[in-house]
Amino acid sequence: VVVGVPRATMEDKRQRTVAPGKKYSYAVTGDPSKPESASGSHAKMTCSRANFRAAGWKEEDFKKPVITIGVPYSNSMPCNNKFVELADLIAREVEQLGGKPHIAYTPV
């Protein structure tokens, strides 16, 4: 807390600096505007961020909107390989547009 600055003003400023779409990504990475004890707070989502870091995410990736790309894929069905290729193409586009892609393979 900054002395002399109301908390609401700091939160309003923080919301204005959030990338478009990022507010929904806080469900995965934690919302820094929530109190530490609140569900979904930045503190409570530490394990989630640790898992993403283990997968190669950098600190700047957590400031980007997280875009989940659902891909129907099974390694026993080679006809689904085209969906993996399509997901990789979409992920590259998401990166170029300033987002952080998160590919989720779904059952076929």
C-alpha positions in Angstrom: 0.0 0.0 0.0 1.3 3.4 -0.9 0.9 6.0 1.8 -1.6 8.7 0.9 -3.0 6.8 -2.1 -6.4 5.2 -1.6 -6.4 1.4 -2.4 -9.2 1.9 -4.9 -7.1 4.3 -6.9 -4.2 1.9 -7.1 -6.5 -1.0 -8.2 -8.1 1.3 -10.8 -4.7 2.1 -12.2 -3.7 -1.6 -12.2 -6.8 -2.5 -14.1 -6.1 0.2 -16.7 -2.6 -1.2 -17.3 -3.8 -4.8 -17.7 -3.5 -6.1 -21.3 -6.9 -6.7 -23.0 -8.1 -10.2 -22.2 -5.7 -10.6 -19.3 -8.3 -10.2 -16.6 -9.7 -13.6 -17.6 -6.2 -15.1 -17.5 -6.0 -14.4 -13.8 -8.1 -17.6 -13.2 -4.9 -19.4 -14.2 -2.1 -17.1 -13.0 -3.7 -15.4 -9.9 -5.2 -11.9 -9.6 -2.8 -9.4 -8.0 -5.7 -7.1 -7.0 -7.3 -9.7 -4.7 -6.3 -10.0 -1.0 -3.7 -12.7 -0.4 -6.2 -14.8 1.5 -8.9 -14.8 -1.3 -9.4 -17.7 -3.6 -7.7 -17.0 -6.9 -5.3 -14.4 -5.4 -1.8 -14.0 -6.7 -0.5 -15.7 -3.5 -2.9 -18.6 -3.7 -2.0 -19.3 -7.4 1.8 -19.6 -6.7 1.8 -23.4 -7.4 0.1 -22.8 -10.7 2.7 -20.3 -11.8 5.5 -22.6 -10.6 4.2 -25.3 -12.9 4.1 -22.9 -15.9 7.7 -21.8 -15.1 8.7 -25.5 -15.0 7.3 -25.7 -18.6 9.5 -22.8 -19.7 7.3 -19.7 -19.1 9.2 -16.5 -18.3 8.1 -13.8 -16.0 6.9 -11.6 -18.9 4.6 -14.4 -20.0 2.4 -13.9 -16.9 1.7 -10.4 -18.0 0.2 -11.5 -21.3 -3.4 -12.7 -21.9 -3.3 -16.6 -21.7 -5.2 -18.0 -24.6 -6.1 -21.7 -24.3 -6.3 -23.6 -27.6 -8.3 -26.8 -27.2 -7.1 -29.6 -29.6 -8.9 -32.9 -30.2 -6.0 -35.2 -30.3 -5.1 -38.8 -29.5 -1.8 -40.5 -30.3 -3.7 -43.6 -31.4 -5.6 -41.8 -34.1 -3.2 -40.4 -36.7 -6.1 -38.7 -38.5 -6.0 -36.1 -35.7 -2.4 -35.1 -36.4 -3.7 -32.2 -38.6 -5.3 -30.7 -35.5 -2.0 -30.6 -33.7 -0.4 -28.8 -36.8 -3.3 -26.4 -36.8 -3.0 -25.7 -33.1 0.8 -25.0 -33.5 -0.1 -22.5 -36.3 -2.7 -20.8 -34.1 -0.2 -20.7 -31.1 2.4 -18.9 -33.3 -0.3 -16.3 -34.3 -1.3 -15.8 -30.6 2.4 -15.2 -29.7 2.7 -12.7 -32.5 -0.4 -10.8 -31.3 1.0 -10.5 -27.8 -0.7 -13.4 -26.1 0.6 -16.5 -24.4 -0.8 -19.7 -26.0 -1.7 -22.7 -23.7 -2.4 -25.8 -25.8 -4.8 -28.3 -24.1 -5.2 -31.6 -25.8 -8.8 -32.9 -25.3 -10.0 -36.5 -25.7 -11.3 -37.5 -29.1 
